[in-house]
Amino acid sequence: MQFLSDNAAAVHPRVWDAMRAADAPQPPYDNDALSQALDAAFAELFGRPCAVLWVATGTAANCLALATMVAPHSGVICHREAHIETDECGAPGFYTHGAKLLLAEGEGAKLAVDSVAAVLSGIRGDVHQVQPSAVSVTQASEYGRAYTPAEMAALSAFVKQRGLKFHVDGARFGNAVAHLGCTPWEACAGADALSFGCVKNGGMSAEALVFFDEGLADLARLRRKRAGHLQSKGRFMAAQILAMLEGGLWLENARAANAAAQEIVASAQDRLLHPVEANEIFLRLSLDERAALRAQGFSFYDWGDDAARFVTAWNSDPTYVSALSCAIAAL
């Protein structure tokens, strides 16, 4: 009974169908009809012009975006728990040729105007210190917290006022939008670039890198090629992404994952470390309690010495979800 990660979930059948349908001769790289359709599809979703590139991983999506925003001698402000800081094996520095991550604090792994201002206030404007060029946030955050439209708007306005670029890591963007009940644009308002997550949400091997600052996309295309991420049969990447958008499948899947998480939450209120606003659940559990759950067949990650993380997915088995909920309640 798997609650390790939504990365371990099955690929949605409609994604497989789309990939099979794409298995016909087409011009290579970005020149096929499916890749060419991405800009218009996302422009319709977000209600504004954008330029979209497919990439194979969330790491590439985040780091290629940041590489268009910063110079090797500049920096990116992000949360101390941000995925680009804790789980990318130094990829941001690799892709940006050395740009520094400038770490900020914030409850629930979320940044706010005050926390970004605190980092900025400690930086002298001289040649001896790294000068920030961008701010990166995660929607939903690494602790499953969603930025409200008001929070996102306030933060992006402050970032732009300071002359910085704004990047949104949307590995679980669908889960955030499903929780908030807002428009997709309201959930990332002001972003220059968004990593629109698909793999965690029913996709197989494609993420969408969405540039609302379309000028950055031209630079990203060159960096994508140089980084070895320009696949010749890119139509299979585009097919996955378009299948996720068609009929709102991305939001349907996210709602299913969120609903499964909420069923588990109902039995674990006094154990919660963070409010559950997406599909990640962090619970206080002793070593013995975790061992008892694993003995019953549940898989999940330890989170420090006295906690665990459970992640639901678009296809979490209702029987397993119910069983986990009952097992936690019985501890």
Summary of the structure (lengths in Angstrom):
residues: 331
radius of gyration: 19.9
end to end distance: 17.5
largest distance: 59.6
contacts: 1171
relative contact order: 0.17
helix: 45%
strand: 16%
